[in-house]
Amino acid sequence: MPPCLRRPTIISFSTTSLQGVSEFVDEAAICVRGGAGGAGCVSFRREAHVSRGGPDGGDGGSGGDVWLVADSNTASLLSFRDHPHRRAADGTHGQGKRRHGTRGEDLFVAVPEGTVVLDRDGTVVADLTHAGDRWLAAPGGRGGRGNARFLSNRRRAPSFAEQGEQPEEAWLRLELKLVADAALVGFPNVGKSTLISRVSAAKPKIADYPFTTLQPHLGVVRTDDGRELVLADVPGLIEGASDGKGLGDRFLRHVERARVLVLLLDLAMPDGTTPSEQETVLLRELQRYQPRLLERPRLVVGSRCDLVASGTTPEFDRPRISSVTGEGLSSFVGRLADLVESARESEVPAETFVVHRPLPGGVTVARRDDGSFEVLGRSARRAVALSDLTNPEALDFAQTGLRRLGVYRALARAGAEAGDTVHIGGLDFEYQPEVADDGDDRNGEVMS
């Protein structure tokens, strides 16, 4: 080994299974669900010498939230492969004497740095690039209000409370894009794995056949002057990789975040493909996948120069290396460290933005295939989330809340008629329009 190189500790991005086989998972599905809110309590003050104690039911606690957090100590998405469900704790119910329920504990789910979160439609909703970045994946349900909250001049002894809100469940897709200073790009079996094993402590699988590397590896390269860089060994690319041939589109994803690209060209390709032809194919696939990749600083190196027979050296005026004999490795690492250092200095610091996406307000009415109507909206669901809608007092309160939200006007505009079924938050109601003394229809009402 050249004296200028040391063997540092590898940053491992693989997990050892019970069979001793390293596994790297860069795609996974996850099902997230916040905790359910606790129910409010119906209670009245009962003490000696207090003839008419008022309502004292406490509120339910809100459910916990599910957060996705980028963690530098998390290697891959392997933990989600067999256990994709993540659920936060529920809030507890309220009690008498105005004792409120406790809030459910939040759940922080660790994901690797560079994890991209997509919804079911494939839209990117979060990009957790740096350690500490976090995103609210599933908010918990709000706790229900106790009957003490409904006390008013008209309602002196409310005998109802709110149920806790049930959170929605969501399936998300996680994709990992490795974060590295430099990435090795080349055809299969050109010596990428051997190279990273020589300049770092990474131990990828090495064999004399194509597609030996089926998963990316990261290694830390440290020079004798104390400079460090993270080098990624990306599985080999072939012509058509940008279209998914040979799973190339999945492998190219790990090149996106690299500051510097290292094009490793085989000087002794068995089929006679020249380094110039290899470079043309690789650059074309990088451009087709993401044109901006061609703007990255890149270092073109000829690999396996020890296999080139004397007198048959191909026309190649770029640096040459041999990972087997060590020829040119010292110079290669020095050049690469210079490029990475320059790329870091010219890199514009990324600003951190906190994006708040409020839930859609108001209510909407949709018609189902069976002719019934469904009222959509969080506020409408909460208006009917009462403990006992058979209670006339509770039903009157729900009717008032729906009227204030404009639900009746929306149903009338949607064409609802007397006797139609209306669905709100999992409950079914019968729509009855109000009829004024002069016979004109007014805003309707929803009856249970």
Sequence and secondary structure as in RCSB ss.txt:
>XXXX:A:sequence
MPPCLRRPTIISFSTTSLQGVSEFVDEAAICVRGGAGGAGCVSFRREAHVSRGGPDGGDGGSGGDVWLVADSNTA
SLLSFRDHPHRRAADGTHGQGKRRHGTRGEDLFVAVPEGTVVLDRDGTVVADLTHAGDRWLAAPGGRGGRGNARF
LSNRRRAPSFAEQGEQPEEAWLRLELKLVADAALVGFPNVGKSTLISRVSAAKPKIADYPFTTLQPHLGVVRTDD
GRELVLADVPGLIEGASDGKGLGDRFLRHVERARVLVLLLDLAMPDGTTPSEQETVLLRELQRYQPRLLERPRLV
VGSRCDLVASGTTPEFDRPRISSVTGEGLSSFVGRLADLVESARESEVPAETFVVHRPLPGGVTVARRDDGSFEV
LGRSARRAVALSDLTNPEALDFAQTGLRRLGVYRALARAGAEAGDTVHIGGLDFEYQPEVADDGDDRNGEVMS
>XXXX:A:secstr
  TTB         EE TTS EE   EEEEEEE          B   TT TT  B          EEEEEETT  
 SGGGTS  EEE       BTTTB       EEEEEETTEEEE TTS EEEEE STT EEEEE        GGGG
  SS SS    B      EEEEEEEE    SEEEEE TTSSHHHHHHHHSS      SSTT   S EEEEEEBTT
S EEEEEE     TTGGGTGGGHHHHHGGGTT SEEEEEEETT TT   HHHHHHHHHHHHHHH GGGGGS EEE
EEE GGGS TT   S  S B  TTT TTHHHHHHHHHHHHHHHHHH               S EEEE TTS EEE
E HHHHHHT BS TTSHHHHHHHHHHHHHHTHHHHHHHTT  TT EEEETTEEEEEEEEE TTS EEEEEEE 
